[in-house]
């Protein structure tokens, strides 16, 4: 039984390049869900380690292979390396105490998001049809990041409510982004995806103005950079086209 399924799957894969899509480019709106692993650069590298990133986008590839859309991505899980963070809360033994004077476990990690408008072009080589190939695009939008600080067990007054804002380093501003990768639109229903290298350059500034732990103003402009590899699964929103080709 398993052997029969494998043979059938291989047959479908080998036939996916057949002429179910004609030798022409097509208009296709689509959703994509994606994941990226990102390395920080510039001022961002002084604050964070590597991020995981998940997101979703809505894009249109038109009949001339121009590509445009909107993208949202959520950044999480970064190790925090911000100098002086919570330095006023640590005891001589390097511990943070809760409201009852007990040693507290505090979760600290980087969080953030990007929201961008993007545009580019699909060069239809190499690929099984004219709707697959090298995708080059750029975008502009908003980058925001902060340090998530959370006591795991008991409350710590200095890190609750509005007091946390004096420690979280929330920062945002204009961001530019670039992507270079491969876009694959299957000639059948089997697979539609993209994968490639991306970069972000954020022109940002703190939205807090003053840090409680370092007792310093935080109003300098920053150059926050991110570099990563992103892969996404595509869901085309067009139904079966007339007669002899499919768009999925």
URKA-V832999 format. One line per field, one symbol per residue. psi: psi as a letter, one per 30 degrees, with the letter a starting at -180 (. if undefined). burial: # if it has 9 or more other C-alpha atoms within 8 Angstrom, else .. Layout:
psi: ???
burial: ???
//
This chain:
psi: eeeeeeeeeeeeefffglhfklilllkjkllkklklkkkllbffffelakklklallklkjafggkklakkkkkklgkkkgkkgkgfffklfgglkkafgglkkkkkklklalkjlklkakjjhkllflfglakkklllkbkkklljkkkkfdlkjefgkbfefffffhkklakkklkkjakkkjkfagekjllkaklkkjkjlkkgeekkeefhlkigklljkkkklkkkkkkjkgkaklkcgllj.
burial: ...........##..##..##...#######################################.################.....#...#....#####....#.###################..#######################.#...##..##..##########################...###############.#.##.##...#...#################..#...####
//
